Amino acid sequence: MNVSSAGASSRGFVNNSTRAFASPLSRCTSNHVRYRTLIMCGITGAIWTDPKLAIDAPTLRGMTDVLRHRGPDDEGTYASEFRLRPPYEAMPGVALGFRRLSIIDLEGGHQPMSNEDGTIWVVFNGEIYNYPALRRRLDGAGHSFQTNSDTETIVHLYEDEGLDFVQHLNGMFAIAIWDSRERRLVLARDRIGQKPLVYRYEPGRLLFASELKSLLQVEGFPREVNAGAIDEYLTYQYIPHPKTIFTGINKLPPGHLAVYEDGELEVRPYWEPDLNAETAISEKEASERLVELMTSSVEMRMRSDVPLGAFLSGGVDSSLIVALMQQRSAQPIKTFTIGFPIPEYDETSYAQQVAKHLGTEHEELQVTPDGVSILPKLVWNYDEPFSDSSAIPTWYVSEMTRRHVTVALSGDGGDELFAGYPRYKAVWIANQLDQLGLLRTFLAAPAWQRIPGARQKSLVRRFKRFSEFLGKTPQRRYLEWIAIFNESRRAALYRDDFVERLPDSDPFSFLGNAWSRAGARDVVTGASLADLTTYLPCDLMTKVDIASMAHSLEVRQPFLDYRVVEFAASLPLSLKFRRGKGKLLLRRAFGHLLPNAIWNRRKMGFGVPLDHWFRNELRELTHDTLLSESSRIHSYFRRDAVQKLVTEHESRQFDHAYRLWSLLVLELWLREWVG
């Protein structure tokens, strides 16, 4: 590797935008430590045992620079050339890149960061919320700290614990550690999958990054579209881990380590909670324990030396997080919400009610979402096809929030942990109907499906989706309800030659395997815990991470503290859900914090009027892309099937809005990233 740097040495070089220096831990600090956190960023890098696959300095710079939106304030790189060390084994070549969104302690927070003798280096994206306690323990064990950052805690924790270091971390993170003593690179992703990490393993080299676009900066990088990933994308509206849209590139699953050593890669879980276990506990005891855990979680996530606020939709989860924050703040919490001109998508009145009740400093932005102008931004930032349309309002609220604060808390995870989604009521009702065979057969009859199409959020549409699949098993029925294109619709869409390219696997297995981890527990618990390990990391966390980091905003989710997750997952359904109503324990524990109108309101979700857009604002774009002769998706899908979807939607025969949105996103993605 030919790299010229004033900081180059036999063990490598470090280059930072502010200055170059041999070791970031060479500076002294006061004995009075003020604990501070390192803010969000982007990481990238490689390790190679084949010198022909070395990553040179310009390539590493390109891999790092393309992540600038994740960290516009600071950057750093480290590289060490491949070298032979007779009579010892060869030392692999290594390159690490980092972009930082700096908040405080700029001098002490540089990455890549090493231990005192430069034998261990780390790049890290995320927050370690319990690092003050870890630091005190490591101080007592004799480690010398030279910075106030949580990153240095990771370095010394790894020195003490080796690969078990990750077991001690409470936070959201994607971590890469180069250990020159063991000649290995270690990758780790947080338990819930809040921070992304993708990699490509090939003979002689491992590449990794926070985002796919970083890996695409490597010359000659293959861009072969994974046919199986398209099949799963059309099912779920996202591509489930460990796949990505490109063959040969994988996502590191949540709660997993990847260890590259002697040219071999081993991926293994470090966190596997027993979702089959159920705790016997009284409602009073559960309520008290939940208050304790959520209080601790919120307090940890409020540590910040920069302006901090919260997303406030006016729903139970975000309102509860704001209430707990306000209890622990001497100043009004800054809260943010966006409104839409269509009443069935607008929650601003509820957000205003909560803000007034809690006394927050509330900011509200009325927006008219423009699907045409925002689509190219989404396609570029999300790297691979991702068609959850709630990414649009998430994008807007992140953009607005970043104008005022740098860190925001959100209520993500409350629905999965405490059975809050309306679809869990459908799961429960369907399970009751399973005991009434004749009624189930009547409701599932094809005649119900001939009712004309209706608006996205209409009761007719919901009933049609509910009744259509009553004859199936609970797991398969649930997938049919949440699928964008179910199995029969995908079969009608695919060209014969595309079907031949598909792997011999069923997209259902991703959800089915997750559901099976709940064992013999009830169907609502099975569905919610399946969502916790599939939909939450692959959809919601992807949506929030990309939309927020595109605006250099950090979002923290108190419900997703792993202690809260493990506790909530172990609770019997009766404490969370009864006769079709969820979040019972949340109300028992925190009912006094919010107005009854918020606890009793109908859940709206975070959406946009796609059905209307495809008949109006998006109509021309749809025809010019999906129905054009040059459409890329026609190499996978039948033209007449795509035309039928468009015609049926525009004539209001069926509501295909989510399906058309998925196809439109895929088409624009192919044009942007494949050509």
KEROMAR-329484 format. One record per residue (C-alpha): residue in three letters; x, y, z. Coordinates in steps of 0.02 Angstrom, whole numbers, always signed. Layout:
BEGIN
<'ala',<X,Y,Z>>
...
end
This chain:
BEGIN
<'met',<+0,+0,+0>>
<'asn',<+81,+162,-55>>
<'val',<+34,+296,+68>>
<'ser',<+130,+453,+105>>
<'ser',<+102,+532,+275>>
<'ala',<+204,+628,+399>>
<'gly',<+128,+516,+532>>
<'ala',<+177,+354,+447>>
<'ser',<+270,+228,+552>>
<'ser',<+309,+45,+557>>
<'arg',<+141,+11,+636>>
<'gly',<+37,+125,+522>>
<'phe',<-20,+304,+509>>
<'val',<-159,+413,+574>>
<'asn',<-223,+561,+476>>
<'asn',<-351,+682,+547>>
<'ser',<-427,+837,+472>>
<'thr',<-362,+943,+615>>
<'arg',<-188,+872,+634>>
<'ala',<-86,+713,+616>>
<'phe',<-16,+623,+766>>
<'ala',<+51,+452,+808>>
<'ser',<-64,+408,+952>>
<'pro',<-227,+492,+1001>>
<'leu',<-197,+441,+1181>>
<'ser',<-34,+535,+1201>>
<'arg',<-111,+688,+1282>>
<'cys',<-140,+716,+1468>>
<'thr',<-301,+774,+1547>>
<'ser',<-355,+841,+1715>>
<'asn',<-386,+723,+1860>>
<'his',<-563,+790,+1865>>
<'val',<-651,+692,+1728>>
<'arg',<-811,+758,+1655>>
<'tyr',<-903,+616,+1570>>
<'arg',<-953,+661,+1394>>
<'thr',<-1019,+564,+1247>>
<'leu',<-956,+546,+1071>>
<'ile',<-1090,+587,+945>>
<'met',<-1144,+492,+789>>
<'cys',<-1032,+458,+641>>
<'gly',<-991,+344,+497>>
<'ile',<-859,+208,+490>>
<'thr',<-778,+111,+349>>
<'gly',<-624,+7,+315>>
<'ala',<-545,-155,+260>>
<'ile',<-423,-293,+306>>
<'trp',<-331,-397,+176>>
<'thr',<-212,-543,+169>>
<'asp',<-188,-529,-19>>
<'pro',<-75,-380,-63>>
<'lys',<-159,-365,-233>>
<'leu',<-321,-319,-142>>
<'ala',<-245,-178,-39>>
<'ile',<-349,-21,-11>>
<'asp',<-242,+129,-58>>
<'ala',<-253,+302,+19>>
<'pro',<-363,+383,-117>>
<'thr',<-487,+238,-106>>
<'leu',<-495,+248,+83>>
<'arg',<-521,+435,+68>>
<'gly',<-665,+406,-54>>
<'met',<-743,+273,+58>>
<'thr',<-735,+395,+203>>
<'asp',<-789,+554,+113>>
<'val',<-949,+477,+45>>
<'leu',<-1006,+460,+226>>
<'arg',<-982,+645,+260>>
<'his',<-1168,+671,+296>>
<'arg',<-1151,+555,+446>>
<'gly',<-1009,+660,+514>>
<'pro',<-978,+829,+432>>
<'asp',<-865,+900,+567>>
<'asp',<-712,+789,+577>>
<'glu',<-627,+643,+493>>
<'gly',<-487,+521,+522>>
<'thr',<-400,+373,+440>>
<'tyr',<-278,+239,+492>>
<'ala',<-185,+117,+380>>
<'ser',<-55,-17,+399>>
<'glu',<+23,-106,+251>>
<'phe',<+24,-293,+225>>
<'arg',<+197,-357,+269>>
<'leu',<+290,-519,+286>>
<'arg',<+376,-552,+452>>
<'pro',<+486,-706,+434>>
<'pro',<+493,-820,+526>>
<'tyr',<+322,-763,+590>>
<'glu',<+156,-760,+499>>
<'ala',<+119,-613,+384>>
<'met',<+36,-458,+457>>
<'pro',<-126,-417,+363>>
<'gly',<-150,-246,+286>>
<'val',<-280,-136,+370>>
<'ala',<-370,+26,+328>>
<'leu',<-493,+116,+442>>
<'gly',<-594,+271,+400>>
<'phe',<-704,+382,+507>>
<'arg',<-820,+533,+491>>
<'arg',<-876,+623,+648>>
<'leu',<-1021,+734,+696>>
<'ser',<-931,+825,+837>>
<'ile',<-1019,+897,+987>>
<'ile',<-889,+916,+1123>>
<'asp',<-712,+863,+1165>>
<'leu',<-655,+881,+984>>
<'glu',<-472,+854,+1026>>
<'gly',<-505,+702,+1136>>
<'gly',<-633,+619,+1024>>
<'his',<-531,+588,+866>>
<'gln',<-549,+421,+782>>
<'pro',<-474,+302,+736>>
<'met',<-420,+285,+917>>
<'ser',<-290,+168,+991>>
<'asn',<-228,+101,+1156>>
<'glu',<-66,+169,+1230>>
<'asp',<+54,+64,+1125>>
<'gly',<-46,+71,+963>>
<'thr',<-78,-116,+954>>
<'ile',<-268,-97,+957>>
<'trp',<-366,+26,+851>>
<'val',<-552,+61,+846>>
<'val',<-679,+154,+741>>
<'phe',<-851,+168,+816>>
<'asn',<-1022,+235,+767>>
<'gly',<-1147,+257,+907>>
<'glu',<-1165,+289,+1092>>
<'ile',<-1114,+184,+1243>>
<'tyr',<-1235,+245,+1375>>
<'asn',<-1157,+153,+1521>>
<'tyr',<-979,+206,+1484>>
<'pro',<-957,+311,+1643>>
<'ala',<-983,+155,+1749>>
<'leu',<-871,+53,+1635>>
<'arg',<-738,+188,+1644>>
<'arg',<-739,+187,+1834>>
<'arg',<-716,-1,+1832>>
<'leu',<-574,+9,+1706>>
<'asp',<-493,+151,+1804>>
<'gly',<-493,+37,+1955>>
<'ala',<-412,-100,+1852>>
<'gly',<-265,+13,+1815>>
<'his',<-305,+80,+1642>>
<'ser',<-250,+258,+1604>>
<'phe',<-378,+365,+1513>>
<'gln',<-319,+509,+1406>>
<'thr',<-487,+568,+1336>>
<'asn',<-665,+592,+1396>>
<'ser',<-744,+491,+1256>>
<'asp',<-841,+329,+1263>>
<'thr',<-732,+264,+1121>>
<'glu',<-581,+247,+1235>>
<'thr',<-687,+142,+1353>>
<'ile',<-713,+18,+1211>>
<'val',<-526,+8,+1181>>
<'his',<-483,-34,+1361>>
<'leu',<-633,-146,+1386>>
<'tyr',<-577,-249,+1236>>
<'glu',<-402,-258,+1310>>
<'asp',<-475,-335,+1469>>
<'glu',<-616,-441,+1402>>
<'gly',<-566,-487,+1224>>
<'leu',<-716,-537,+1118>>
<'asp',<-828,-534,+1271>>
<'phe',<-810,-344,+1280>>
<'val',<-974,-320,+1187>>
<'gln',<-1072,-409,+1324>>
<'his',<-1040,-262,+1440>>
<'leu',<-1099,-123,+1324>>
<'asn',<-1268,-38,+1342>>
<'gly',<-1294,+68,+1189>>
<'met',<-1319,+79,+1003>>
<'phe',<-1164,+44,+902>>
<'ala',<-1070,-20,+753>>
<'ile',<-889,-55,+802>>
<'ala',<-733,-109,+709>>
<'ile',<-577,-158,+809>>
<'trp',<-408,-197,+733>>
<'asp',<-305,-303,+853>>
<'ser',<-127,-315,+785>>
<'arg',<-73,-430,+926>>
<'glu',<-197,-563,+871>>
<'arg',<-193,-507,+688>>
<'arg',<-382,-499,+683>>
<'leu',<-520,-376,+642>>
<'val',<-678,-380,+749>>
<'leu',<-846,-307,+695>>
<'ala',<-991,-288,+816>>
<'arg',<-1169,-224,+799>>
<'asp',<-1286,-177,+941>>
<'arg',<-1416,-298,+1006>>
<'ile',<-1569,-216,+925>>
<'gly',<-1489,-160,+762>>
<'gln',<-1503,+27,+789>>
<'lys',<-1340,+62,+697>>
<'pro',<-1304,-14,+525>>
<'leu',<-1151,-114,+472>>
<'val',<-1126,-197,+303>>
<'tyr',<-979,-300,+241>>
<'arg',<-909,-396,+93>>
<'tyr',<-806,-551,+126>>
<'glu',<-704,-617,-19>>
<'pro',<-548,-724,-34>>
<'gly',<-405,-619,+34>>
<'arg',<-507,-469,+96>>
<'leu',<-647,-406,+207>>
<'leu',<-727,-235,+176>>
<'phe',<-850,-151,+295>>
<'ala',<-945,+13,+312>>
<'ser',<-1092,+101,+392>>
<'glu',<-1175,+116,+222>>
<'leu',<-1168,+22,+58>>
<'lys',<-1116,+175,-42>>
<'ser',<-949,+175,+48>>
<'leu',<-906,+1,-16>>
<'leu',<-956,+52,-191>>
<'gln',<-808,+172,-194>>
<'val',<-689,+25,-212>>
<'glu',<-633,+9,-393>>
<'gly',<-706,-139,-484>>
<'phe',<-832,-173,-349>>
<'pro',<-965,-292,-419>>
<'arg',<-1143,-227,-427>>
<'glu',<-1237,-388,-460>>
<'val',<-1417,-372,-404>>
<'asn',<-1474,-513,-290>>
<'ala',<-1633,-589,-362>>
<'gly',<-1681,-664,-194>>
<'ala',<-1663,-493,-113>>
<'ile',<-1789,-420,-237>>
<'asp',<-1910,-560,-194>>
<'glu',<-1894,-520,-8>>
<'tyr',<-1902,-332,-38>>
<'leu',<-2069,-347,-126>>
<'thr',<-2130,-452,+20>>
<'tyr',<-2074,-344,+166>>
<'gln',<-2036,-171,+88>>
<'tyr',<-1858,-191,+151>>
<'ile',<-1719,-319,+123>>
<'pro',<-1700,-429,+277>>
<'his',<-1530,-461,+355>>
<'pro',<-1410,-537,+318>>
<'lys',<-1445,-500,+134>>
<'thr',<-1421,-335,+44>>
<'ile',<-1478,-292,-131>>
<'phe',<-1306,-339,-199>>
<'thr',<-1243,-517,-211>>
<'gly',<-1090,-541,-101>>
<'ile',<-1127,-397,+20>>
<'asn',<-1209,-436,+187>>
<'lys',<-1278,-344,+336>>
<'leu',<-1207,-396,+504>>
<'pro',<-1364,-451,+598>>
<'pro',<-1409,-365,+762>>
<'gly',<-1326,-439,+915>>
<'his',<-1186,-519,+813>>
<'leu',<-996,-516,+804>>
<'ala',<-892,-546,+649>>
<'val',<-711,-598,+675>>
<'tyr',<-588,-598,+529>>
<'glu',<-432,-696,+571>>
<'asp',<-305,-791,+462>>
<'gly',<-406,-746,+308>>
<'glu',<-565,-826,+375>>
<'leu',<-725,-741,+434>>
<'glu',<-834,-807,+574>>
<'val',<-1003,-725,+610>>
<'arg',<-1086,-772,+774>>
<'pro',<-1218,-705,+893>>
<'tyr',<-1170,-632,+1061>>
<'trp',<-1348,-593,+1117>>
<'glu',<-1489,-720,+1104>>
<'pro',<-1626,-683,+1231>>
<'asp',<-1740,-830,+1270>>
<'leu',<-1902,-770,+1191>>
<'asn',<-1987,-932,+1239>>
<'ala',<-1970,-894,+1425>>
<'glu',<-2112,-808,+1516>>
<'thr',<-2093,-729,+1688>>
<'ala',<-2223,-757,+1824>>
<'ile',<-2245,-583,+1897>>
<'ser',<-2388,-480,+1969>>
<'glu',<-2451,-324,+1882>>
<'lys',<-2392,-217,+2027>>
<'glu',<-2217,-291,+2025>>
<'ala',<-2207,-276,+1836>>
<'ser',<-2263,-95,+1842>>
<'glu',<-2133,-50,+1973>>
<'arg',<-1995,-137,+1878>>
<'leu',<-2045,-52,+1715>>
<'val',<-2041,+120,+1797>>
<'glu',<-1867,+81,+1864>>
<'leu',<-1801,+22,+1695>>
<'met',<-1878,+161,+1590>>
<'thr',<-1820,+295,+1713>>
<'ser',<-1642,+230,+1701>>
<'ser',<-1650,+216,+1513>>
<'val',<-1715,+392,+1486>>
<'glu',<-1588,+465,+1609>>
<'met',<-1445,+380,+1517>>
<'arg',<-1504,+447,+1350>>
<'met',<-1524,+625,+1413>>
<'arg',<-1337,+642,+1447>>
<'ser',<-1280,+774,+1324>>
<'asp',<-1179,+934,+1317>>
<'val',<-1273,+991,+1163>>
<'pro',<-1453,+1044,+1131>>
<'leu',<-1568,+896,+1158>>
<'gly',<-1752,+871,+1117>>
<'ala',<-1879,+740,+1067>>
<'phe',<-1993,+689,+926>>
<'leu',<-2173,+712,+983>>
<'ser',<-2307,+639,+871>>
<'gly',<-2443,+644,+1002>>
<'gly',<-2451,+455,+1010>>
<'val',<-2430,+360,+1173>>
<'asp',<-2248,+308,+1149>>
<'ser',<-2169,+473,+1101>>
<'ser',<-2279,+566,+1227>>
<'leu',<-2224,+450,+1366>>
<'ile',<-2039,+474,+1326>>
<'val',<-2063,+663,+1329>>
<'ala',<-2155,+652,+1496>>
<'leu',<-2012,+553,+1574>>
<'met',<-1886,+676,+1502>>
<'gln',<-1981,+825,+1570>>
<'gln',<-1986,+747,+1743>>
<'arg',<-1796,+747,+1741>>
<'ser',<-1766,+919,+1668>>
<'ala',<-1766,+1088,+1754>>
<'gln',<-1797,+1170,+1585>>
<'pro',<-1938,+1139,+1460>>
<'ile',<-1894,+997,+1343>>
<'lys',<-1888,+1047,+1160>>
<'thr',<-2016,+944,+1062>>
<'phe',<-2046,+932,+875>>
<'thr',<-2188,+875,+765>>
<'ile',<-2242,+896,+586>>
<'gly',<-2418,+915,+520>>
<'phe',<-2501,+874,+355>>
<'pro',<-2645,+959,+265>>
<'ile',<-2746,+796,+258>>
<'pro',<-2835,+768,+426>>
<'glu',<-2821,+578,+427>>
<'tyr',<-2631,+595,+423>>
<'asp',<-2615,+743,+541>>
<'glu',<-2577,+719,+727>>
<'thr',<-2529,+896,+773>>
<'ser',<-2679,+925,+886>>
<'tyr',<-2628,+778,+995>>
<'ala',<-2447,+836,+1000>>
<'gln',<-2504,+1011,+1050>>
<'gln',<-2610,+938,+1189>>
<'val',<-2463,+838,+1259>>
<'ala',<-2343,+985,+1243>>
<'lys',<-2462,+1099,+1338>>
<'his',<-2494,+966,+1471>>
<'leu',<-2309,+937,+1501>>
<'gly',<-2250,+1116,+1474>>
<'thr',<-2127,+1081,+1335>>
<'glu',<-2051,+1206,+1214>>
<'his',<-2145,+1146,+1062>>
<'glu',<-2103,+1172,+878>>
<'glu',<-2224,+1123,+741>>
<'leu',<-2201,+1124,+553>>
<'gln',<-2342,+1107,+429>>
<'val',<-2279,+1022,+272>>
<'thr',<-2353,+966,+108>>
<'pro',<-2249,+812,+66>>
<'asp',<-2187,+812,-112>>
<'gly',<-2159,+634,-168>>
<'val',<-2082,+686,-334>>
<'ser',<-1946,+796,-262>>
<'ile',<-1903,+689,-111>>
<'leu',<-1890,+521,-200>>
<'pro',<-1714,+550,-271>>
<'lys',<-1652,+599,-98>>
<'leu',<-1724,+442,-21>>
<'val',<-1655,+330,-157>>
<'trp',<-1479,+399,-137>>
<'asn',<-1477,+399,+53>>
<'tyr',<-1555,+228,+82>>
<'asp',<-1429,+140,-32>>
<'glu',<-1541,-7,-70>>
<'pro',<-1726,-21,-110>>
<'phe',<-1826,+31,+44>>
<'ser',<-2010,+72,+21>>
<'asp',<-2079,+111,+193>>
<'ser',<-2166,+274,+146>>
<'ser',<-2156,+336,+325>>
<'ala',<-1975,+374,+283>>
<'ile',<-2046,+533,+205>>
<'pro',<-2118,+611,+364>>
<'thr',<-1968,+543,+460>>
<'trp',<-1856,+637,+338>>
<'tyr',<-1953,+799,+362>>
<'val',<-1960,+790,+552>>
<'ser',<-1773,+751,+559>>
<'glu',<-1735,+898,+447>>
<'met',<-1840,+1016,+554>>
<'thr',<-1774,+949,+720>>
<'arg',<-1592,+968,+668>>
<'arg',<-1617,+1156,+647>>
<'his',<-1642,+1167,+836>>
<'val',<-1552,+1021,+919>>
<'thr',<-1420,+890,+882>>
<'val',<-1493,+746,+984>>
<'ala',<-1675,+689,+990>>
<'leu',<-1760,+550,+1087>>
<'ser',<-1900,+450,+1008>>
<'gly',<-2031,+321,+1057>>
<'asp',<-1979,+183,+936>>
<'gly',<-2005,+7,+1003>>
<'gly',<-2156,+35,+1115>>
<'asp',<-2277,-51,+996>>
<'glu',<-2174,-208,+974>>
<'leu',<-2133,-225,+1159>>
<'phe',<-2307,-190,+1227>>
<'ala',<-2421,-255,+1087>>
<'gly',<-2478,-85,+1025>>
<'tyr',<-2503,-109,+839>>
<'pro',<-2684,-125,+778>>
<'arg',<-2634,-279,+680>>
<'tyr',<-2608,-372,+844>>
<'lys',<-2793,-352,+875>>
<'ala',<-2822,-433,+706>>
<'val',<-2706,-576,+756>>
<'trp',<-2805,-599,+917>>
<'ile',<-2976,-593,+830>>
<'ala',<-2919,-714,+696>>
<'asn',<-2860,-833,+831>>
<'gln',<-3032,-826,+910>>
<'leu',<-3111,-862,+741>>
<'asp',<-2997,-1012,+721>>
<'gln',<-3110,-1092,+850>>
<'leu',<-3263,-1055,+741>>
<'gly',<-3229,-1144,+578>>
<'leu',<-3391,-1100,+486>>
<'leu',<-3381,-914,+523>>
<'arg',<-3200,-909,+471>>
<'thr',<-3241,-995,+306>>
<'phe',<-3383,-872,+273>>
<'leu',<-3276,-718,+306>>
<'ala',<-3134,-785,+199>>
<'ala',<-3248,-814,+49>>
<'pro',<-3190,-734,-116>>
<'ala',<-3350,-630,-125>>
<'trp',<-3284,-512,+8>>
<'gln',<-3134,-472,-102>>
<'arg',<-3245,-409,-244>>
<'ile',<-3293,-256,-142>>
<'pro',<-3225,-104,-239>>
<'gly',<-3058,-31,-184>>
<'ala',<-3055,+97,-45>>
<'arg',<-2940,+227,+29>>
<'gln',<-2778,+176,+116>>
<'lys',<-2846,+194,+292>>
<'ser',<-3028,+146,+263>>
<'leu',<-3117,+12,+365>>
<'val',<-3168,-78,+205>>
<'arg',<-2987,-97,+152>>
<'arg',<-2936,-161,+323>>
<'phe',<-3078,-286,+328>>
<'lys',<-3036,-353,+155>>
<'arg',<-2855,-383,+205>>
<'phe',<-2911,-463,+368>>
<'ser',<-3036,-582,+290>>
<'glu',<-2936,-632,+138>>
<'phe',<-2813,-746,+229>>
<'leu',<-2912,-816,+375>>
<'gly',<-2892,-994,+313>>
<'lys',<-2704,-998,+339>>
<'thr',<-2595,-1036,+491>>
<'pro',<-2569,-888,+609>>
<'gln',<-2390,-861,+553>>
<'arg',<-2427,-872,+366>>
<'arg',<-2584,-768,+388>>
<'tyr',<-2485,-632,+476>>
<'leu',<-2358,-624,+334>>
<'glu',<-2499,-610,+207>>
<'trp',<-2570,-463,+304>>
<'ile',<-2407,-368,+316>>
<'ala',<-2338,-416,+145>>
<'ile',<-2335,-283,+9>>
<'phe',<-2343,-416,-128>>
<'asn',<-2403,-582,-59>>
<'glu',<-2350,-745,-139>>
<'ser',<-2488,-751,-271>>
<'arg',<-2462,-569,-322>>
<'arg',<-2275,-594,-340>>
<'ala',<-2304,-748,-447>>
<'ala',<-2418,-647,-561>>
<'leu',<-2288,-509,-574>>
<'tyr',<-2128,-606,-609>>
<'arg',<-2060,-649,-781>>
<'asp',<-2022,-833,-807>>
<'asp',<-1836,-802,-829>>
<'phe',<-1832,-702,-666>>
<'val',<-1918,-846,-573>>
<'glu',<-1778,-960,-633>>
<'arg',<-1650,-844,-552>>
<'leu',<-1735,-850,-381>>
<'pro',<-1655,-957,-245>>
<'asp',<-1743,-1110,-181>>
<'ser',<-1805,-1022,-25>>
<'asp',<-1964,-940,+38>>
<'pro',<-1965,-759,+99>>
<'phe',<-2084,-819,+235>>
<'ser',<-1940,-907,+323>>
<'phe',<-1871,-740,+387>>
<'leu',<-2031,-703,+483>>
<'gly',<-2070,-885,+520>>
<'asn',<-1901,-920,+599>>
<'ala',<-1917,-764,+707>>
<'trp',<-2092,-813,+762>>
<'ser',<-2034,-989,+807>>
<'arg',<-1915,-916,+937>>
<'ala',<-2070,-879,+1043>>
<'gly',<-2103,-1065,+1053>>
<'ala',<-2274,-1112,+1120>>
<'arg',<-2320,-937,+1180>>
<'asp',<-2484,-857,+1121>>
<'val',<-2505,-790,+944>>
<'val',<-2503,-605,+991>>
<'thr',<-2338,-628,+1083>>
<'gly',<-2272,-728,+936>>
<'ala',<-2317,-590,+813>>
<'ser',<-2249,-448,+922>>
<'leu',<-2085,-536,+959>>
<'ala',<-2066,-581,+775>>
<'asp',<-2087,-395,+736>>
<'leu',<-1959,-354,+870>>
<'thr',<-1825,-456,+782>>
<'thr',<-1874,-423,+600>>
<'tyr',<-1978,-268,+565>>
<'leu',<-1900,-162,+703>>
<'pro',<-1715,-179,+653>>
<'cys',<-1738,-200,+466>>
<'asp',<-1872,-67,+438>>
<'leu',<-1894,+54,+582>>
<'met',<-1712,+67,+635>>
<'thr',<-1654,+81,+454>>
<'lys',<-1784,+215,+421>>
<'val',<-1737,+319,+573>>
<'asp',<-1548,+299,+559>>
<'ile',<-1538,+349,+376>>
<'ala',<-1664,+492,+385>>
<'ser',<-1586,+566,+542>>
<'met',<-1405,+543,+491>>
<'ala',<-1441,+621,+321>>
<'his',<-1470,+779,+424>>
<'ser',<-1330,+745,+550>>
<'leu',<-1456,+716,+689>>
<'glu',<-1434,+583,+822>>
<'val',<-1592,+491,+876>>
<'arg',<-1596,+390,+1038>>
<'gln',<-1732,+263,+1081>>
<'pro',<-1758,+231,+1269>>
<'phe',<-1880,+86,+1240>>
<'leu',<-1737,-8,+1154>>
<'asp',<-1622,-17,+1303>>
<'tyr',<-1585,-203,+1303>>
<'arg',<-1638,-216,+1486>>
<'val',<-1811,-149,+1441>>
<'val',<-1820,-263,+1290>>
<'glu',<-1777,-420,+1389>>
<'phe',<-1899,-376,+1526>>
<'ala',<-2045,-333,+1411>>
<'ala',<-2016,-488,+1304>>
<'ser',<-2029,-599,+1458>>
<'leu',<-2197,-531,+1516>>
<'pro',<-2357,-632,+1497>>
<'leu',<-2478,-564,+1370>>
<'ser',<-2611,-530,+1502>>
<'leu',<-2504,-388,+1571>>
<'lys',<-2488,-303,+1402>>
<'phe',<-2641,-349,+1300>>
<'arg',<-2821,-392,+1343>>
<'arg',<-2974,-413,+1231>>
<'gly',<-2895,-325,+1085>>
<'lys',<-2816,-180,+1180>>
<'gly',<-2629,-164,+1202>>
<'lys',<-2504,-64,+1307>>
<'leu',<-2596,-103,+1468>>
<'leu',<-2439,-109,+1574>>
<'leu',<-2380,+58,+1506>>
<'arg',<-2543,+136,+1562>>
<'arg',<-2533,+52,+1733>>
<'ala',<-2355,+114,+1760>>
<'phe',<-2366,+287,+1682>>
<'gly',<-2551,+327,+1663>>
<'his',<-2538,+480,+1776>>
<'leu',<-2410,+564,+1663>>
<'leu',<-2523,+591,+1511>>
<'pro',<-2702,+649,+1479>>
<'asn',<-2833,+513,+1459>>
<'ala',<-2867,+576,+1284>>
<'ile',<-2692,+521,+1232>>
<'trp',<-2708,+349,+1310>>
<'asn',<-2878,+323,+1229>>
<'arg',<-2846,+396,+1056>>
<'arg',<-2846,+294,+897>>
<'lys',<-2674,+251,+830>>
<'met',<-2640,+339,+665>>
<'gly',<-2466,+288,+615>>
<'phe',<-2340,+396,+524>>
<'gly',<-2392,+398,+343>>
<'val',<-2423,+495,+183>>
<'pro',<-2571,+487,+61>>
<'leu',<-2494,+371,-68>>
<'asp',<-2662,+318,-139>>
<'his',<-2700,+500,-183>>
<'trp',<-2524,+534,-248>>
<'phe',<-2528,+395,-377>>
<'arg',<-2686,+468,-452>>
<'asn',<-2618,+645,-451>>
<'glu',<-2441,+707,-407>>
<'leu',<-2352,+542,-446>>
<'arg',<-2458,+494,-597>>
<'glu',<-2343,+569,-729>>
<'leu',<-2185,+503,-647>>
<'thr',<-2263,+330,-632>>
<'his',<-2308,+324,-816>>
<'asp',<-2138,+392,-869>>
<'thr',<-2043,+264,-767>>
<'leu',<-2140,+106,-730>>
<'leu',<-2231,+103,-897>>
<'ser',<-2091,+167,-1009>>
<'glu',<-2000,+59,-1135>>
<'ser',<-1836,+93,-1044>>
<'ser',<-1898,+37,-874>>
<'arg',<-1767,-68,-784>>
<'ile',<-1893,-169,-685>>
<'his',<-1959,-247,-846>>
<'ser',<-1807,-359,-846>>
<'tyr',<-1883,-439,-689>>
<'phe',<-2070,-409,-703>>
<'arg',<-2203,-430,-837>>
<'arg',<-2251,-267,-922>>
<'asp',<-2435,-313,-929>>
<'ala',<-2436,-353,-741>>
<'val',<-2361,-183,-699>>
<'gln',<-2484,-98,-817>>
<'lys',<-2628,-189,-732>>
<'leu',<-2576,-126,-560>>
<'val',<-2570,+53,-623>>
<'thr',<-2736,+42,-714>>
<'glu',<-2828,-41,-569>>
<'his',<-2763,+89,-447>>
<'glu',<-2803,+240,-555>>
<'ser',<-2979,+173,-588>>
<'arg',<-3003,+143,-401>>
<'gln',<-3037,-40,-431>>
<'phe',<-2902,-88,-305>>
<'asp',<-2786,+9,-191>>
<'his',<-2612,-37,-252>>
<'ala',<-2527,+118,-179>>
<'tyr',<-2398,+25,-74>>
<'arg',<-2360,-95,-216>>
<'leu',<-2336,+46,-341>>
<'trp',<-2227,+140,-218>>
<'ser',<-2117,-15,-197>>
<'leu',<-2099,-34,-386>>
<'leu',<-2064,+151,-410>>
<'val',<-1929,+152,-276>>
<'leu',<-1850,-4,-353>>
<'glu',<-1851,+72,-527>>
<'leu',<-1770,+234,-470>>
<'trp',<-1644,+137,-365>>
<'leu',<-1592,+33,-517>>
<'arg',<-1565,+192,-617>>
<'glu',<-1463,+275,-479>>
<'trp',<-1354,+130,-420>>
<'val',<-1346,+3,-562>>
<'gly',<-1371,+107,-719>>
end
